[in-house]
Amino acid sequence: MFLDVIHSNVADTWGEKRNTLQMDSVDQSGFPHNRPPYQAVAVDEAQLDVLGQRLEQRPLSFLERVKTQCCCSGARLKSLLLGLFPVLSWLPRYSIRENAVGDLVSGISVGIIQLPQGMANAMLVGVPPVFGLYSSLYPLIVYFIFGTSRHLSIGTFAILAIMIGSVTAKVELLDNAVEQIDVEAAKVNVAVQLTFLCGLIQLLMYLLRGGGVGRWLSDPVIRGYTTAAGLHVMVLQLPLMTGIPAQRHTGLLPSVWTLNDVLHGVTSAVPGALSVSSVSMVILIGGKILNERFKNKLPVAIPWELILIVMGTILSVQMDLVGQHKVQVVGHIPSGLSPPVLPSLSQARELFLPALSVALVGFSFLSALGSVFANKHGYHVDSSQDLLALGLCNTVGGMFQCFAVSCSFSRSMVQESTSVKSQMAGLLSALMMLTILLKIGQLFEQLPKAVLAVIIVVNLQGLMAQFKDLCLLWKCDRLDLVVWVASLISTLVFNLDLGLAVAVIFSLLTLIYRTQRQVCTLIYIPLSILSSSSSSSTVVLGRIPGTDCYRDVLLYTKAKPVAGVTILSYPSPIYFANSQLVFTQIRQTVSRDHKKNPAGVHTSSSSSSSSSGHTWRHTHCMVLDLSSVTFMDSVAMLALFKVAEDLDVQGVRVFLAGCPERILSQLQTQGCKADSLSTLCLFPSVHHAVLRWLSTLPRPLEEIKPDATEC
């Protein structure tokens, strides 16, 4: 019965508008009689549901959702297995002829780089270099089975190594105040516990479908944070490069205190360490310059880090740098593999926040870099599956005494440049690490630590280049510039773990500030009101004659305001924190516009009852465009109903236009019936709302002709 009434009302409205169109098209605008009449019909949401035959969507109950998720079939089981083990989907179809050469070259090239980077990053963590080799072996095998990206190189990552090193430094401080304790073993224990806990957090995030959680770490936060981490690492390498003894500090301004120790101990610098550092830096920087200059002529970049490690080890043995020049060397590197041991997690409470920071940062880098390569080469990566893969890399790696890993930008770029085809290259790199651990690891025991420190510092040039962001952000978004600087300063002041938390909180506060700062955009008001408005971001739009397009009157001279109509648009979510500000501004704007922009007519109850059923007089109309409002909470909904009722008493008709499906559902579930529905009309667009308002007036206004074309 209800549908018949709606169809009848739509048909009557359709016929009246068609007759009006045929008259107006000749008398007013000169358009031909056969112009499509539907373009001027004012259709509300209820009529549009009937005309479009909208389907009812009933939400599933909890038991129905559980039944849907738990139903099992052969196809579903196969899809589940291929999703959990992506290697099963591509390995059977692996083409040796097409892919083997590229994967072989890439695996060997990256494996060569894994050796120095693994040892150097182990120094950042504060553990013996062999644990860096462990971390370059087991996670690669795990990601080979569970990962979805073809180009990412999993293994040690300098940023995560720095974060873990800031935690292990506290162990050294504690042990200095107690009796003789095996500090090295204590550091390994802390690093392993933190890594295992980090993996558990990532697995929990996967179970909670948190594959998109990395998006909360915005690019300014990450880049400011990593820049500060790079500065922190450079300061920490100064004692190794100079031979000056310096204590690792925690708490406030740890880098400043370390730099202070180095400057005060400059007279005790070791000449041998300074010489090794200077020569190594000249060789490495010069080699990278040559690689960059001849990169188009070289099939593969020359691995200067590996050359430097081999040369440093040979010269250290030949010149007896340890005995004669007091240069620190790597020391004992055990051969073979360590058996798996389940970490005790005895310090889980103290390590939870650092582990959470490492988990978020590691996955954020992996997800972002994986998406870049996937978009560039035209394949799909599953961020949720990669979160599972990374969580398994860290949990399994923690059992084998690895520290937390992620993807490396430099190694991933090498894999891409060598035409990698699949993660088979990662498996080959893991086999190289296995060979080194079993056979030739002991050859690097005499490698000077100053060489590894130089490798770390020189490879931080990419992070230092991020200071160029300051100029770019100054031009495009100064609020993001504030976030970048705040992330840098907080990380330098509060260390890496607490600094990241402060940076993220500050970033979220700026997000709230952006929504609070947004003001209602006045779409149709006279220029006189604009001049009296205190908001500098108010945009005045008018209708371009002959169309239903509305543009800024300051940019389009033909755009004209509509008499008797105030149309407001808010471009952000409306919720408890900004609803009072938004609706207070709406009240003030409509009250001012009601006086300065009247319709010029007074509609009686009889003239308006045919279309709306109201018994009050309406001399003005306010159309609220919600097309850009992604959500409204219950507080904002109640405030909206209250504003509509108050304005209706004042003789102002309230229309809602362009409501997203989510807000339409909220209007129904929030009880948008009875009194609220008598004051609100929902329309699919602003133009439909304006046409409906004009149809309630005793005579049509000449400012808007109903024969407007669709834009």
Stockholm file with secondary structure:
# STOCKHOLM 1.0

chainA/1-711         MFLDVIHSNVADTWGEKRNTLQMDSVDQSGFPHNRPPYQAVAVDEAQLDVLGQRLEQRPLSFLERVKTQCCCSGARLKSLLLGLFPVLSWLPRYSIRENAVGDLVSGISVGIIQLPQGMANAMLVGVPPVFGLYSSLYPLIVYFIFGTSRHLSIGTFAILAIMIGSVTAKVELLDNAVEQIDVEAAKVNVAVQLTFLCGLIQLLMYLLRGGGVGRWLSDPVIRGYTTAAGLHVMVLQLPLMTGIPAQRHTGLLPSVWTLNDVLHGVTSAVPGALSVSSVSMVILIGGKILNERFKNKLPVAIPWELILIVMGTILSVQMDLVGQHKVQVVGHIPSGLSPPVLPSLSQARELFLPALSVALVGFSFLSALGSVFANKHGYHVDSSQDLLALGLCNTVGGMFQCFAVSCSFSRSMVQESTSVKSQMAGLLSALMMLTILLKIGQLFEQLPKAVLAVIIVVNLQGLMAQFKDLCLLWKCDRLDLVVWVASLISTLVFNLDLGLAVAVIFSLLTLIYRTQRQVCTLIYIPLSILSSSSSSSTVVLGRIPGTDCYRDVLLYTKAKPVAGVTILSYPSPIYFANSQLVFTQIRQTVSRDHKKNPAGVHTSSSSSSSSSGHTWRHTHCMVLDLSSVTFMDSVAMLALFKVAEDLDVQGVRVFLAGCPERILSQLQTQGCKADSLSTLCLFPSVHHAVLRWLSTLPRPLEEIKPDATEC
#=GR chainA/1-711 SS CHHHHHHHHHHHHHHHHHHHHHHHHHHTSCCCTTSCGGGGCCCCHHHHHHHTTCCCCCCCCHHHHHHHHHCCCHHHHHHHHHHHCTHHHHSTTCCHHHHHHHHHHHHHHHHHHHHHHHHHHHHHHTSCTHHHHHHTTHHHHHHHHHCCCSSCCEECCHHHHHHHHHHHHHHHHHHHTSSSCCHHHHHHHHHHHHHHHHHHHHHHHHHTTCTTGGGGSCHHHHHHHHHHHHHHHHHHHHHHHHCCCCCCCCSSSHHHHHHHHHHHTGGGCCHHHHHHHHHHHHHHHHHHHHHHHTTTTCSSCCCHHHHHHHHHHHHHHHHTHHHHHCCCBCCCCCCSCCCCCCCCCTTHHHHHHHHHHHHHHHHHHHHHHHHHHHHHHTCCCCHHHHHHHHHHHHHHHHHTTCCCCEECHHHHHHHHHTTCCSTHHHHHHHHHHHHIIIIIGGGGTTCBHHHHHHHHHHTTHHHHGGGGHHHHHHHHCHHHHHHHHHHHHHHHHHHHHHHHHHHHHHHHHHHHHHHHHCCCEESSCCHHHHHHCSCTTCCCEEECTTBSCEEETTTCTTCBCCTTEEEEECCSCBCTTTHHHHHHHHHHHHHHHHHHSCCSCCBCHHHHHTTTCCCSCBCEEEEEECTTCCCBCHHHHHHHHHHHHHHHHTTEEEEEESCCHHHHHHHHHTTCCTHHHHHEEEESSHHHHHHHHHHTSSSCCTTSCTTCBCC
#=GC SS_cons         CHHHHHHHHHHHHHHHHHHHHHHHHHHTSCCCTTSCGGGGCCCCHHHHHHHTTCCCCCCCCHHHHHHHHHCCCHHHHHHHHHHHCTHHHHSTTCCHHHHHHHHHHHHHHHHHHHHHHHHHHHHHHTSCTHHHHHHTTHHHHHHHHHCCCSSCCEECCHHHHHHHHHHHHHHHHHHHTSSSCCHHHHHHHHHHHHHHHHHHHHHHHHHTTCTTGGGGSCHHHHHHHHHHHHHHHHHHHHHHHHCCCCCCCCSSSHHHHHHHHHHHTGGGCCHHHHHHHHHHHHHHHHHHHHHHHTTTTCSSCCCHHHHHHHHHHHHHHHHTHHHHHCCCBCCCCCCSCCCCCCCCCTTHHHHHHHHHHHHHHHHHHHHHHHHHHHHHHTCCCCHHHHHHHHHHHHHHHHHTTCCCCEECHHHHHHHHHTTCCSTHHHHHHHHHHHHIIIIIGGGGTTCBHHHHHHHHHHTTHHHHGGGGHHHHHHHHCHHHHHHHHHHHHHHHHHHHHHHHHHHHHHHHHHHHHHHHHCCCEESSCCHHHHHHCSCTTCCCEEECTTBSCEEETTTCTTCBCCTTEEEEECCSCBCTTTHHHHHHHHHHHHHHHHHHSCCSCCBCHHHHHTTTCCCSCBCEEEEEECTTCCCBCHHHHHHHHHHHHHHHHTTEEEEEESCCHHHHHHHHHTTCCTHHHHHEEEESSHHHHHHHHHHTSSSCCTTSCTTCBCC
//
